[in-house]
Amino acid sequence: MSNRASIVEELLQEIPQLRPQMYFKTSLTALSHAMEDQVLAGSDCPLVIASFQQARFYRQEAHRYQRIANITQQVYVLSAEGAGFSSCSEFYETIAFEEADALTQEWHLVVLGDQYSACLICRERQPAPTDPRAPGALTLEQTRRFEGIWTLDLQVSQQAAEILLRRILEYRPDLTNKVEQARTQFLQTDLSEICPGLGGSDPFAQRLVTYVQAGQYKLLKAYKAISAQERRERLVNSITSAIRRSLNPSEIFKIAVQELGQALQVCRCLIYRCKAEDITIQIQHEYLTQAVSSLVGQIWPLQDNPLFQRVLLQPETIAIDDTLTEGSPYEADLKGLEALIGSWKIHSWLMAPLIYQDRLLGIIELHHCQPEPHIWSENDKALVEAIAAQLSVAIIQAEAYANLEELNRQLAALDRTRSNLIAITGHELRTPLSTIQVCLESLSSEPDMPSELRQVMLSSALADAERMRKLVQDFLILSRLESGRIEWNLEALSLWECAELALSSVKAKHVDKSLPQIAIQIPPDTPLVRADGEWLVEVLAKLLDNACKFTPAAGEITISVARAAKKQLQVTVADTGRGIEPNRLEAVFDRFYQEEGALRRTTGGTGLGLAICRQIIAGLGGQIWADSEGKDKGSQFHFLLPLAENRQGTRSQAGRSRKTARSSRKTRRSQPDNLVLE
């Protein structure tokens, strides 16, 4: 039979004059032992009623009650039903109550005798919490607190005994006769006439209890300080271990945000990277309690956030206990964040910057979203700042490692470039130079050479000189593009006009050669793109020239467009030629790449054309890639360009873009030496 009524509440209802006090568990243990020792040392045969919260607490004191049972027959012990405890009448009367009974949260001891009386009626302020690192294990016993009554007053002790005897009979009706004997012997006073002058406890005992309470309070503060220090060291160690295991800031943030959020028991913990000039960031790393909305994937404002701007001016931790109360030193800043606070229910807010040598690397944010504000303690701030220092070091180490990897990659690329340059120089430059030298020596040593042969010699020398000029020009173009020395003249352009100019250039170049069929499949209503006309025509011309090299005369080449996401247009140059192996689709954009090898190719060229295309498209704000189903199955080269602001072009705009592209192309053709000399 379970009973949810509290003994403490019943006693306070019976005697409203009583005022409960707060006790630590250690103080109650000392009082209980003192009351039990008084029974063991006295000559009375008193009534003793004890109630334990759990069977394990009873087992710690069972030997004392066996000794008390040798003195008096009126001993009653209550405890929650469990291993080693059940209702019986062996040494004394034991009463097992159910887990749902309010007694599981209470601690009682009543002693009534001829020469001595005392009662201790208390309940635990809240259920004993558990340690999150050891599920199910109780925290330090010394931190448990109880509220209730301790007194030596006879009448209060009698009233408490009467309430407990009634509870005993609910579980053990078979003890009715024995309980009646206890009432007759120990409860003869008229309980309805309790005098208002209560609390008659011995002054010395009361002073001793006060002393024990004060000592326990100091001990509790020491435990809290030790616990805070241990928590801080454990968190820092976990972050340090994560840094040692990985140099990836994302993985480190993922661990840190969970550890920090759980340690401080906040509603929401955010860790994100940012720079002073960032306008917004996207939240990726978050610790969250179940009842709070998630910010993962949300765009978080920075430039429009007055607290973030304050951190930039003075890189220190900002702790706001209550964002909704006026009078805060951050009141003016919070007025600009009312919508943000209301949307995400931020009642208490803490921001700690990740700083390294006056450089902002990121932010830690803690949010409390409960109706009651949260007071940020100095320990909380110190812990967050310690974690911020560790994360700052982790970011710097990760950046240093990434820079080292990038430098190694660049060194490897430079080494490959050097090797390729030597090969190209030995073949591309030496071969035409040899031809030119032979032709000039022949013309010089053979004055009687027939005019037809003389013309052949001159044509060969001029052709190889042009080949060398193009090689040097491509070198210089690529160098300018890679070094960022290009001034882009961006304007709205018609893709159809640019494709037409590129096609004319390719046809003029291969006037003596049969080309594949080339079709421009660009609809008239295609939106204008924002690009540099000269360089866009250069890309299209090089892609068409590349397709012509690897496509037989019976094949086909097409230029088409398609709409892409994010206000971009996709341009595709497709052919039905030789195709590209899947594992070489990225390599074709490398400098000096040739499918047949630099020293044994049959199609000519420097191997710099596609590398130049990649640099131009990147400079125009797009990207380029290649697709192919494999050998002899054709290939497709795609690149993206941003649309112009006015997406629907008119004929006049198209005409202007055509004139611009043609004039810039004409200027470049008429002044080739200027490009070379740069």
Secondary structure, DSSP 4 states (H G I P E B T S, - for coil): ------HHHHHHHH-TT---EEEEHHHHHHHHHHHHHHHHHSS---EEEEE-SSHHHHHHHHHHHHHHHTT-S-EEEEEESBTTB-SEESSSEEEEEPTTSGGGGEEEEEEE-SS-EEEEEEEESSPPPB-TTSTT-B--GGG-EEEEEEE--HHHHHHHHHHHHHHHHHH-GGGHHHHHHHHHHH--S-GGG--S------HHHHHHHHHHHHHHHHHHHHHHHHHHHHHHHHHHHHHHHHHHH---HHHHHHHHHHHHHHHHT-SEEEEEE--TT-SEEE--EEEE-TTS---TTPEEESTT-HHHHHHHHS-S-EEES-TTSTT-TTHHHHHTTHHHHHHHT-SEEEEEEEEETTEEEEEEEEEE-SSS--PPPHHHHHHHHHHHHHHHHHHHHHHHHHHHHHHHHHHHHHHHHHHHHHHHIIIIIHHHHHHHHHHHHHHHH-TT--HHHHHHHHHHHHHHHHHHHHHHHHHHHHHHHHHT------EEE-HHHHHHHHHHHHHHHTTTSPPPEEEEE--TTPPPEEE-HHHHHHHHHHHHHHHHHHS-TTSEEEEEEEEETTTEEEEEEEESSS---GGGTTGGGSTT--TT-TTS-SS---S-HHHHHHHHHHHTT--EEEE--STTS-EEEEEEEEBPSS-S--HHHHHHHHHHHHHHHHHHHH-HHHHHH-
